[in-house]
Amino acid sequence: MVAGREVTPGDAAATERLMRYWAEGPGAAKIAWGSAGDFDRCRVQLGKYVKPGRMLDGLCSNLHKRATGERPGPNAHGGKGRD
């Protein structure tokens, strides 16, 4: 696997399994998508596996979008404040 790129169909399938786990499966329950603080909880949970910084923030942003249908931020969750 090349950093940041899927090289084989198996890599793509593994990536999709992880995205599904964190956006819809048991990982999603740990993060509690759709409630205040979900982005920060994502950073804590995935920070165990992904180097902190833009890569982690981007991953959590993509997972937030996948799980809730919207990007994280002050207007997320019906404007209920910052995640």
ROSE-4610 file (N, C-alpha, C; in Angstrom, 1 decimal, always signed):
// ROSE-4610
residu = [M/M/M/V/V/V/A/A/A/G/G/G/R/R/R/E/E/E/V/V/V/T/T/T/P/P/P/G/G/G/D/D/D/A/A/A/A/A/A/A/A/A/T/T/T/E/E/E/R/R/R/L/L/L/M/M/M/R/R/R/Y/Y/Y/W/W/W/A/A/A/E/E/E/G/G/G/P/P/P/G/G/G/A/A/A/A/A/A/K/K/K/I/I/I/A/A/A/W/W/W/G/G/G/S/S/S/A/A/A/G/G/G/D/D/D/F/F/F/D/D/D/R/R/R/C/C/C/R/R/R/V/V/V/Q/Q/Q/L/L/L/G/G/G/K/K/K/Y/Y/Y/V/V/V/K/K/K/P/P/P/G/G/G/R/R/R/M/M/M/L/L/L/D/D/D/G/G/G/L/L/L/C/C/C/S/S/S/N/N/N/L/L/L/H/H/H/K/K/K/R/R/R/A/A/A/T/T/T/G/G/G/E/E/E/R/R/R/P/P/P/G/G/G/P/P/P/N/N/N/A/A/A/H/H/H/G/G/G/G/G/G/K/K/K/G/G/G/R/R/R/D/D/D]
num = [1/1/1/2/2/2/3/3/3/4/4/4/5/5/5/6/6/6/7/7/7/8/8/8/9/9/9/10/10/10/11/11/11/12/12/12/13/13/13/14/14/14/15/15/15/16/16/16/17/17/17/18/18/18/19/19/19/20/20/20/21/21/21/22/22/22/23/23/23/24/24/24/25/25/25/26/26/26/27/27/27/28/28/28/29/29/29/30/30/30/31/31/31/32/32/32/33/33/33/34/34/34/35/35/35/36/36/36/37/37/37/38/38/38/39/39/39/40/40/40/41/41/41/42/42/42/43/43/43/44/44/44/45/45/45/46/46/46/47/47/47/48/48/48/49/49/49/50/50/50/51/51/51/52/52/52/53/53/53/54/54/54/55/55/55/56/56/56/57/57/57/58/58/58/59/59/59/60/60/60/61/61/61/62/62/62/63/63/63/64/64/64/65/65/65/66/66/66/67/67/67/68/68/68/69/69/69/70/70/70/71/71/71/72/72/72/73/73/73/74/74/74/75/75/75/76/76/76/77/77/77/78/78/78/79/79/79/80/80/80/81/81/81/82/82/82/83/83/83]
x = [+0.8/+0.0/+0.9/+0.6/+1.3/+0.5/+1.3/+0.7/-0.3/-1.6/-2.6/-3.3/-2.9/-3.5/-3.8/-4.9/-5.2/-4.6/-3.9/-3.1/-3.9/-4.5/-5.2/-6.7/-7.5/-8.9/-9.0/-8.1/-8.1/-7.9/-7.0/-6.8/-8.1/-8.8/-10.0/-11.1/-11.2/-12.2/-11.8/-10.6/-10.2/-10.5/-10.2/-10.6/-12.1/-12.9/-14.3/-14.8/-14.2/-14.6/-14.3/-13.2/-12.8/-13.8/-14.1/-15.0/-16.3/-16.8/-18.1/-18.1/-17.1/-17.0/-17.1/-16.4/-16.3/-17.5/-18.1/-19.3/-20.6/-20.7/-22.0/-22.0/-20.9/-20.8/-20.5/-19.8/-19.4/-18.6/-17.8/-17.0/-17.8/-18.9/-19.8/-20.5/-20.8/-21.4/-20.4/-19.1/-18.2/-18.1/-18.3/-18.2/-19.5/-20.6/-22.0/-22.2/-22.0/-22.2/-23.6/-23.6/-24.8/-25.1/-24.2/-24.3/-23.1/-23.3/-22.2/-20.9/-19.8/-18.5/-18.1/-18.9/-18.6/-17.3/-17.0/-15.7/-14.5/-14.6/-13.5/-13.4/-14.5/-14.5/-13.8/-14.1/-13.5/-12.0/-11.6/-10.1/-9.5/-10.1/-9.6/-9.5/-10.6/-10.7/-9.7/-9.7/-8.9/-7.5/-7.3/-5.9/-5.0/-5.6/-4.8/-4.2/-4.7/-4.3/-3.8/-4.1/-3.8/-3.0/-1.9/-1.1/-1.9/-1.8/-2.6/-2.2/-3.1/-2.9/-3.9/-3.5/-4.5/-5.1/-4.3/-4.8/-5.9/-5.7/-6.7/-7.9/-7.7/-8.9/-9.7/-9.0/-9.7/-10.5/-9.9/-10.6/-11.8/-11.7/-12.9/-13.9/-13.5/-14.4/-15.2/-14.5/-15.1/-16.1/-15.6/-16.5/-17.8/-17.6/-18.7/-19.7/-19.2/-20.1/-20.8/-20.1/-20.7/-21.8/-21.5/-22.4/-23.6/-23.4/-24.5/-25.1/-24.3/-24.8/-24.3/-23.5/-23.0/-21.6/-20.9/-19.5/-19.6/-18.6/-18.5/-18.3/-18.7/-18.5/-19.6/-19.6/-20.6/-22.0/-22.2/-23.6/-24.1/-23.2/-23.6/-24.6/-25.3/-26.4/-27.4/-27.8/-28.9/-28.5/-27.2/-26.7/-26.6/-26.4/-26.3/-24.9/-24.1/-22.8/-21.7/-20.5/-19.3/-19.3/-18.8/-18.7/-17.6]
y = [-1.2/+0.0/+1.2/+2.2/+3.5/+4.4/+5.2/+6.2/+7.0/+7.0/+7.8/+7.3/+6.1/+5.6/+4.1/+3.7/+2.3/+1.7/+0.6/+0.1/-1.1/-1.9/-3.1/-3.0/-3.8/-3.9/-4.3/-5.1/-5.6/-4.4/-3.4/-2.2/-1.4/-1.3/-0.5/-1.1/-2.5/-3.2/-3.0/-3.0/-2.8/-1.4/-0.4/+0.9/+1.1/+0.5/+0.6/+0.0/-1.2/-1.8/-0.9/-0.3/+0.6/+1.8/+2.4/+3.6/+3.2/+2.0/+1.5/+1.3/+0.7/+0.5/+1.8/+2.8/+4.1/+5.0/+4.8/+5.7/+5.1/+3.8/+3.1/+1.9/+1.4/+0.2/+0.5/-0.5/-0.3/+0.9/+1.3/+2.5/+3.8/+3.8/+4.9/+5.1/+4.0/+4.0/+4.7/+4.4/+5.0/+6.5/+7.0/+8.4/+9.1/+8.4/+9.0/+10.2/+9.8/+10.8/+11.5/+12.8/+13.6/+14.2/+14.0/+14.7/+15.6/+16.6/+17.6/+16.9/+17.3/+16.7/+15.5/+15.2/+14.0/+14.1/+15.2/+15.4/+15.2/+15.8/+15.6/+14.2/+13.5/+12.1/+11.3/+11.6/+10.9/+11.1/+12.3/+12.6/+11.8/+11.6/+10.8/+9.3/+8.8/+7.4/+7.0/+7.8/+7.5/+7.9/+8.9/+9.3/+8.2/+7.1/+6.0/+5.3/+5.5/+4.8/+5.7/+6.9/+7.9/+9.0/+9.4/+10.5/+11.8/+12.5/+13.7/+14.8/+15.6/+16.7/+16.7/+17.1/+17.3/+16.0/+14.9/+13.6/+13.1/+13.2/+12.8/+13.7/+15.0/+16.0/+15.7/+15.4/+15.2/+13.9/+12.9/+11.6/+11.7/+12.5/+12.7/+13.5/+14.5/+15.3/+14.4/+13.6/+12.7/+11.7/+11.2/+10.2/+11.0/+12.2/+13.0/+13.2/+13.5/+13.7/+12.4/+11.4/+10.1/+9.7/+9.9/+9.5/+10.4/+11.7/+12.6/+13.3/+13.3/+14.0/+15.4/+15.9/+17.2/+17.3/+18.3/+18.5/+19.0/+18.7/+19.2/+20.8/+21.4/+22.8/+23.4/+24.8/+25.5/+25.3/+25.0/+24.8/+23.4/+22.5/+21.1/+20.8/+19.7/+19.3/+20.3/+21.0/+22.0/+23.2/+23.6/+24.8/+24.8/+23.6/+23.5/+23.7/+24.4/+24.8/+23.9/+24.3/+23.6/+22.1/+21.2/+19.8/+19.6]
z = [+0.0/+0.0/+0.0/-0.8/-0.9/+0.1/+0.8/+1.8/+1.1/+1.6/+1.1/-0.2/-0.7/-1.9/-1.7/-2.3/-2.3/-3.6/-3.5/-4.6/-5.3/-4.5/-5.0/-4.6/-5.3/-4.8/-3.4/-2.9/-1.5/-0.6/-1.0/-0.2/-0.1/-1.3/-1.3/-0.4/-0.4/+0.4/+1.9/+2.2/+3.6/+4.1/+3.2/+3.5/+3.8/+2.9/+3.0/+4.3/+4.7/+5.9/+7.1/+7.1/+8.2/+8.3/+7.1/+7.0/+7.5/+7.1/+7.6/+9.1/+9.6/+11.1/+11.9/+11.4/+12.2/+11.9/+10.7/+10.4/+10.7/+10.7/+10.8/+11.8/+12.2/+13.0/+14.4/+15.1/+16.5/+16.8/+15.9/+16.1/+16.1/+15.3/+15.3/+16.7/+17.4/+18.7/+19.7/+19.5/+20.4/+20.2/+19.0/+18.7/+18.9/+18.8/+19.0/+18.0/+16.7/+15.6/+15.8/+15.5/+15.6/+16.9/+17.9/+19.1/+19.3/+20.2/+20.4/+20.8/+20.3/+20.6/+19.8/+18.8/+18.0/+17.3/+16.7/+16.0/+16.9/+18.1/+19.1/+19.5/+19.7/+20.1/+19.0/+17.8/+16.6/+16.7/+16.9/+17.0/+18.1/+19.2/+20.3/+19.9/+19.4/+19.1/+17.9/+16.9/+15.7/+15.9/+16.8/+17.1/+17.6/+18.1/+18.5/+17.3/+16.1/+14.9/+13.8/+13.8/+12.8/+13.4/+12.7/+13.2/+13.3/+14.5/+14.6/+13.6/+13.2/+12.3/+11.2/+10.0/+8.9/+8.5/+8.5/+8.1/+9.0/+10.3/+11.2/+11.1/+11.0/+10.9/+9.7/+8.6/+7.3/+7.4/+8.0/+8.1/+9.0/+10.1/+10.9/+10.2/+9.4/+8.7/+7.7/+7.0/+6.0/+6.7/+7.8/+8.6/+9.1/+9.6/+10.0/+8.9/+7.7/+6.6/+6.2/+6.2/+5.9/+6.9/+8.2/+9.3/+9.4/+9.3/+9.6/+8.3/+7.2/+6.0/+5.9/+6.9/+6.9/+7.4/+7.1/+7.6/+9.0/+9.8/+11.2/+11.2/+12.3/+12.5/+13.3/+13.3/+14.2/+13.7/+12.5/+12.0/+11.9/+12.3/+12.3/+13.4/+13.2/+14.2/+14.4/+13.3/+13.4/+14.1/+14.0/+14.6/+16.1/+16.7/+18.1/+18.7/+17.9/+18.4/+17.8/+18.2/+17.7/+18.2/+17.3/+17.6/+18.6]
